[in-house]
Amino acid sequence: MLFGRDNRVEEDLARIRRANLPPDQLAALEAKEASEREAFLKDKPGAKDIFAMILAVMSLVAPYALAFIGLLLLFGWGFGWIFGS
């Protein structure tokens, strides 16, 4: 459906199911979610990972930036030579 309406329905149903759980099952579910949250936070990217991501983006962007600067310099020199400035 449009705009994730199915996803919202599923989220609402999950909230309703959670609200209707008995206290012992709710405590077990909360403990499971807490352990999953801790495992997710433990796997944060390190400094080397971030450096690798920056290097990958720069390797994609740098050739185009250098070509653009080269064209600017080439046309600037060419028009300066043609018009005698």
DSSP file (Angstrom, degrees, kcal/mol; ACC not computed):
  #  RESIDUE AA STRUCTURE BP1 BP2  ACC     N-H-->O    O-->H-N    N-H-->O    O-->H-N    TCO  KAPPA ALPHA  PHI   PSI    X-CA   Y-CA   Z-CA
    1    1 A M    >         0   0    0      0, 0.0     3,-0.8     0, 0.0     2,-0.2   0.000 360.0 360.0 360.0 174.2    0.0    0.0    0.0
    2    2 A L  G >   +     0   0    0      1,-0.2     3,-1.0     2,-0.1     4,-0.0  -0.447 360.0   2.0 -75.0 141.7    0.9    3.6   -0.2
    3    3 A F  G 3  S-     0   0    0      1,-0.2    -1,-0.2    -2,-0.2     0, 0.0   0.770 122.9 -66.1  59.1  32.6    3.2    5.2    2.3
    4    4 A G  G <> S+     0   0    0     -3,-0.8     4,-1.9     1,-0.1    -1,-0.2   0.823  81.0 153.2  66.5  33.4    4.0    2.1    4.3
    5    5 A R  H <> S+     0   0    0     -3,-1.0     4,-2.1     1,-0.2     5,-0.1   0.879  72.4  54.1 -64.0 -36.7    0.4    1.6    5.7
    6    6 A D  H  > S+     0   0    0      1,-0.2     4,-2.4     2,-0.2    -1,-0.2   0.895 106.4  52.7 -63.4 -38.4    1.0   -2.1    6.0
    7    7 A N  H  > S+     0   0    0      1,-0.2     4,-2.3     2,-0.2    -1,-0.2   0.899 108.5  49.7 -64.3 -40.5    4.1   -1.5    8.1
    8    8 A R  H  X S+     0   0    0     -4,-1.9     4,-2.5     2,-0.2    -1,-0.2   0.887 109.2  52.0 -66.7 -37.3    2.1    0.8   10.4
    9    9 A V  H  X S+     0   0    0     -4,-2.1     4,-2.5     2,-0.2    -2,-0.2   0.929 110.2  48.5 -63.4 -44.3   -0.6   -1.8   10.8
   10   10 A E  H  X S+     0   0    0     -4,-2.4     4,-2.3     1,-0.2    -2,-0.2   0.898 110.9  50.6 -62.9 -40.2    2.0   -4.5   11.7
   11   11 A E  H  X S+     0   0    0     -4,-2.3     4,-2.1     2,-0.2    -1,-0.2   0.911 110.7  49.3 -63.5 -41.5    3.6   -2.1   14.2
   12   12 A D  H  X S+     0   0    0     -4,-2.5     4,-2.3     1,-0.2    -2,-0.2   0.914 110.9  49.5 -64.0 -42.1    0.2   -1.4   15.8
   13   13 A L  H  X S+     0   0    0     -4,-2.5     4,-2.6     1,-0.2    -1,-0.2   0.889 109.4  52.2 -63.9 -38.2   -0.6   -5.1   16.0
   14   14 A A  H  X S+     0   0    0     -4,-2.3     4,-2.3     2,-0.2    -1,-0.2   0.896 109.7  49.3 -64.8 -38.9    2.8   -5.8   17.6
   15   15 A R  H  X S+     0   0    0     -4,-2.1     4,-2.4     2,-0.2    -2,-0.2   0.906 111.3  49.2 -65.2 -40.4    2.1   -3.1   20.2
   16   16 A I  H  X S+     0   0    0     -4,-2.3     4,-1.4     2,-0.2    -2,-0.2   0.928 111.8  48.3 -64.7 -44.4   -1.3   -4.6   21.0
   17   17 A R  H  < S+     0   0    0     -4,-2.6     4,-0.3     1,-0.2    -1,-0.2   0.904 112.0  50.0 -61.4 -40.6    0.1   -8.1   21.3
   18   18 A R  H >< S+     0   0    0     -4,-2.3     3,-1.2     1,-0.2    -1,-0.2   0.898 108.3  52.2 -65.8 -39.8    2.8   -6.7   23.6
   19   19 A A  H 3< S+     0   0    0     -4,-2.4    -1,-0.2     1,-0.2    -2,-0.2   0.790 109.4  50.9 -66.9 -26.4    0.3   -4.9   25.8
   20   20 A N  T 3< S+     0   0    0     -4,-1.4    -1,-0.2    -3,-0.2    -2,-0.2   0.391  85.3 113.1 -93.3   3.6   -1.7   -8.1   26.2
   21   21 A L  S <  S-     0   0    0     -3,-1.2    -3,-0.0    -4,-0.3    -4,-0.0  -0.441  74.4-107.7 -73.6 148.7    1.2  -10.3   27.3
   22   22 A P     >  -     0   0    0      0, 0.0     4,-2.4     0, 0.0     3,-0.2  -0.379  35.4-106.3 -67.7 156.5    1.4  -11.7   30.8
   23   23 A P  H  > S+     0   0    0      0, 0.0     4,-2.2     0, 0.0     5,-0.2   0.846 117.6  52.0 -57.5 -37.5    3.9  -10.0   33.1
   24   24 A D  H  > S+     0   0    0      1,-0.2     4,-1.8     2,-0.2     5,-0.1   0.910 112.7  44.2 -69.1 -39.6    6.4  -12.9   33.1
   25   25 A Q  H  > S+     0   0    0     -3,-0.2     4,-2.3     2,-0.2    -1,-0.2   0.856 111.9  54.4 -70.0 -34.0    6.4  -13.1   29.3
   26   26 A L  H  X S+     0   0    0     -4,-2.4     4,-2.4     2,-0.2    -2,-0.2   0.900 107.6  49.6 -65.6 -40.5    6.7   -9.4   29.1
   27   27 A A  H  X S+     0   0    0     -4,-2.2     4,-2.1     2,-0.2    -1,-0.2   0.899 111.2  49.3 -65.0 -40.0    9.8   -9.4   31.4
   28   28 A A  H  X S+     0   0    0     -4,-1.8     4,-2.1     2,-0.2    -2,-0.2   0.902 111.5  49.3 -65.4 -40.3   11.4  -12.1   29.2
   29   29 A L  H  X S+     0   0    0     -4,-2.3     4,-2.4     2,-0.2    -2,-0.2   0.901 110.9  49.5 -65.1 -41.7   10.7  -10.1   26.1
   30   30 A E  H  X S+     0   0    0     -4,-2.4     4,-2.2     2,-0.2    -2,-0.2   0.882 110.2  50.6 -65.7 -38.0   12.2   -7.0   27.6
   31   31 A A  H  X S+     0   0    0     -4,-2.1     4,-2.1     2,-0.2    -2,-0.2   0.903 110.8  49.4 -65.4 -40.6   15.3   -8.9   28.7
   32   32 A K  H  X S+     0   0    0     -4,-2.1     4,-2.2     2,-0.2    -2,-0.2   0.923 111.8  48.2 -64.0 -44.3   15.7  -10.3   25.1
   33   33 A E  H  X S+     0   0    0     -4,-2.4     4,-2.4     1,-0.2    -2,-0.2   0.881 110.0  52.6 -64.5 -37.8   15.3   -6.8   23.6
   34   34 A A  H  X S+     0   0    0     -4,-2.2     4,-2.3     2,-0.2    -1,-0.2   0.907 109.7  47.9 -64.9 -41.4   17.8   -5.4   26.0
   35   35 A S  H  X S+     0   0    0     -4,-2.1     4,-2.1     2,-0.2    -2,-0.2   0.886 112.2  49.5 -67.7 -37.2   20.4   -8.0   25.1
   36   36 A E  H  X S+     0   0    0     -4,-2.2     4,-2.1     2,-0.2    -2,-0.2   0.893 110.7  50.6 -65.4 -39.2   19.8   -7.4   21.4
   37   37 A R  H  X S+     0   0    0     -4,-2.4     4,-2.3     2,-0.2    -2,-0.2   0.902 110.6  48.8 -65.4 -41.3   20.2   -3.6   22.0
   38   38 A E  H  X S+     0   0    0     -4,-2.3     4,-1.8     2,-0.2    -1,-0.2   0.899 110.9  50.3 -64.8 -40.7   23.5   -4.2   23.8
   39   39 A A  H  X S+     0   0    0     -4,-2.1     4,-1.0     2,-0.2    -2,-0.2   0.882 111.1  49.7 -65.2 -37.3   24.8   -6.5   21.0
   40   40 A F  H  < S+     0   0    0     -4,-2.1     3,-0.5     1,-0.2    -2,-0.2   0.915 112.2  46.5 -66.8 -42.9   23.9   -3.8   18.4
   41   41 A L  H >< S+     0   0    0     -4,-2.3     3,-0.9     1,-0.2    -1,-0.2   0.789 106.7  59.4 -70.9 -26.6   25.6   -1.0   20.3
   42   42 A K  H 3< S+     0   0    0     -4,-1.8    -1,-0.2     1,-0.3    -2,-0.2   0.793  97.6  61.4 -70.8 -27.1   28.7   -3.2   20.9
   43   43 A D  T 3< S+     0   0    0     -4,-1.0    -1,-0.3    -3,-0.5    -2,-0.1  -0.044  72.9 145.8 -91.7  32.1   29.2   -3.6   17.1
   44   44 A K    <   -     0   0    0     -3,-0.9     2,-0.1     1,-0.1    -3,-0.1  -0.373  59.1 -97.0 -66.0 148.0   29.7    0.1   16.4
   45   45 A P        -     0   0    0      0, 0.0    -1,-0.1     0, 0.0     2,-0.0  -0.426  41.0-136.7 -68.1 140.6   32.1    0.9   13.6
   46   46 A G     >  -     0   0    0     -2,-0.1     4,-2.1    -3,-0.1     5,-0.2  -0.185  30.4 -89.9 -87.0-176.5   35.6    1.7   14.8
   47   47 A A  H  > S+     0   0    0      1,-0.2     4,-2.4     2,-0.2     5,-0.2   0.862 126.6  53.0 -64.4 -36.7   38.0    4.5   13.6
   48   48 A K  H  > S+     0   0    0      2,-0.2     4,-2.2     1,-0.2    -1,-0.2   0.881 108.1  50.8 -67.2 -37.0   39.4    2.2   10.9
   49   49 A D  H  > S+     0   0    0      2,-0.2     4,-2.1     1,-0.2    -2,-0.2   0.919 111.4  47.1 -65.7 -42.9   36.0    1.5    9.6
   50   50 A I  H  X S+     0   0    0     -4,-2.1     4,-2.4     1,-0.2    -2,-0.2   0.906 111.3  51.5 -66.0 -40.9   35.1    5.2    9.4
   51   51 A F  H  X S+     0   0    0     -4,-2.4     4,-2.5     1,-0.2    -1,-0.2   0.900 109.2  51.1 -61.8 -40.4   38.4    6.0    7.7
   52   52 A A  H  X S+     0   0    0     -4,-2.2     4,-2.1     2,-0.2    -1,-0.2   0.885 109.9  49.6 -64.7 -38.9   37.8    3.2    5.1
   53   53 A M  H  X S+     0   0    0     -4,-2.1     4,-2.2     2,-0.2    -2,-0.2   0.917 111.8  47.8 -66.0 -42.9   34.3    4.7    4.4
   54   54 A I  H  X S+     0   0    0     -4,-2.4     4,-2.6     1,-0.2    -2,-0.2   0.915 112.0  50.3 -63.6 -42.6   35.7    8.2    4.0
   55   55 A L  H  X S+     0   0    0     -4,-2.5     4,-2.1     1,-0.2    -1,-0.2   0.883 109.3  51.5 -63.2 -39.2   38.5    6.9    1.7
   56   56 A A  H  X S+     0   0    0     -4,-2.1     4,-1.0     2,-0.2    -1,-0.2   0.917 111.9  45.9 -64.8 -43.4   35.9    5.0   -0.4
   57   57 A V  H  X S+     0   0    0     -4,-2.2     4,-2.0     1,-0.2     3,-0.5   0.915 112.6  50.5 -66.1 -42.2   33.8    8.1   -0.9
   58   58 A M  H  X S+     0   0    0     -4,-2.6     4,-3.0     1,-0.2    -1,-0.2   0.869 105.7  56.2 -64.5 -35.5   36.8   10.3   -1.7
   59   59 A S  H  < S+     0   0    0     -4,-2.1    -1,-0.2     1,-0.2    -2,-0.2   0.774 111.3  44.9 -68.6 -23.6   38.0    7.7   -4.3
   60   60 A L  H  < S+     0   0    0     -4,-1.0     4,-0.4    -3,-0.5    -2,-0.2   0.830 121.3  36.6 -82.8 -34.6   34.6    8.1   -6.0
   61   61 A V  H  X S+     0   0    0     -4,-2.0     4,-2.1     1,-0.1     3,-0.4   0.836 102.1  71.0 -88.8 -35.8   34.4   11.9   -5.8
   62   62 A A  H  X S+     0   0    0     -4,-3.0     4,-2.8     1,-0.2     5,-0.3   0.856  93.5  53.4 -58.4 -44.2   38.1   12.9   -6.4
   63   63 A P  H  > S+     0   0    0      0, 0.0     4,-2.2     0, 0.0    -1,-0.2   0.910 112.2  45.5 -60.0 -39.4   38.4   12.0  -10.1
   64   64 A Y  H  > S+     0   0    0     -3,-0.4     4,-2.2    -4,-0.4    -2,-0.2   0.896 113.5  49.4 -69.6 -39.4   35.4   14.1  -11.0
   65   65 A A  H  X S+     0   0    0     -4,-2.1     4,-2.4     2,-0.2     5,-0.2   0.922 112.6  47.4 -65.2 -43.3   36.5   17.0   -8.8
   66   66 A L  H  X S+     0   0    0     -4,-2.8     4,-2.5     2,-0.2    -2,-0.2   0.891 111.5  50.7 -65.8 -38.9   40.0   17.0  -10.4
   67   67 A A  H  X S+     0   0    0     -4,-2.2     4,-2.4    -5,-0.3    -1,-0.2   0.905 110.9  49.6 -64.4 -40.7   38.5   16.8  -13.9
   68   68 A F  H  X S+     0   0    0     -4,-2.2     4,-2.2     2,-0.2    -2,-0.2   0.924 112.6  46.1 -63.9 -45.0   36.3   19.7  -13.2
   69   69 A I  H  X S+     0   0    0     -4,-2.4     4,-2.4     1,-0.2    -2,-0.2   0.897 112.0  52.4 -65.3 -39.7   39.2   21.8  -11.8
   70   70 A G  H  X S+     0   0    0     -4,-2.5     4,-2.6     2,-0.2    -2,-0.2   0.905 109.4  48.7 -62.6 -41.8   41.3   20.8  -14.8
   71   71 A L  H  X S+     0   0    0     -4,-2.4     4,-2.9     2,-0.2     5,-0.3   0.902 110.1  52.0 -65.4 -39.8   38.6   21.9  -17.3
   72   72 A L  H  X S+     0   0    0     -4,-2.2     4,-2.3     1,-0.2    -2,-0.2   0.931 113.0  44.5 -61.1 -44.5   38.3   25.2  -15.5
   73   73 A L  H  X S+     0   0    0     -4,-2.4     4,-2.4     2,-0.2    -2,-0.2   0.904 114.1  50.0 -66.1 -41.2   42.0   25.8  -15.7
   74   74 A L  H  X S+     0   0    0     -4,-2.6     4,-2.5     2,-0.2    -2,-0.2   0.940 115.2  41.3 -64.2 -48.6   42.2   24.7  -19.3
   75   75 A F  H  X S+     0   0    0     -4,-2.9     4,-2.9     2,-0.2     5,-0.3   0.870 113.7  54.0 -69.5 -35.1   39.3   26.9  -20.5
   76   76 A G  H  X S+     0   0    0     -4,-2.3     4,-1.7    -5,-0.3    -2,-0.2   0.917 112.7  43.3 -63.2 -42.4   40.5   29.8  -18.3
   77   77 A W  H  X S+     0   0    0     -4,-2.4     4,-2.0     2,-0.2    -2,-0.2   0.898 114.9  50.9 -67.8 -40.8   44.0   29.6  -19.9
   78   78 A G  H  X S+     0   0    0     -4,-2.5     4,-2.3     2,-0.2    -2,-0.2   0.925 112.5  44.0 -64.9 -45.7   42.5   29.1  -23.4
   79   79 A F  H  X S+     0   0    0     -4,-2.9     4,-2.4     1,-0.2     6,-0.2   0.846 112.5  53.7 -70.5 -31.7   40.2   32.1  -23.1
   80   80 A G  H  X>S+     0   0    0     -4,-1.7     5,-1.4    -5,-0.3     4,-0.7   0.882 111.7  44.9 -66.8 -37.2   42.9   34.2  -21.6
   81   81 A W  H  <5S+     0   0    0     -4,-2.0    -2,-0.2     3,-0.2    -1,-0.2   0.876 115.6  47.3 -72.4 -38.6   45.2   33.4  -24.5
   82   82 A I  H  <5S+     0   0    0     -4,-2.3    -2,-0.2     1,-0.2    -3,-0.2   0.935 119.8  36.5 -69.9 -46.5   42.5   34.0  -27.2
   83   83 A F  H  <5S-     0   0    0     -4,-2.4    -1,-0.2    -5,-0.2    -2,-0.2   0.457 105.6-125.7 -91.0  -0.6   41.3   37.3  -25.8
   84   84 A G  T  <5       0   0    0     -4,-0.7    -3,-0.2    -5,-0.2    -4,-0.1   0.838 360.0 360.0  66.5  37.9   44.7   38.5  -24.7
   85   85 A S      <       0   0    0     -5,-1.4    -4,-0.1    -6,-0.2    -1,-0.1   0.469 360.0 360.0 -92.8 360.0   44.0   39.3  -21.1
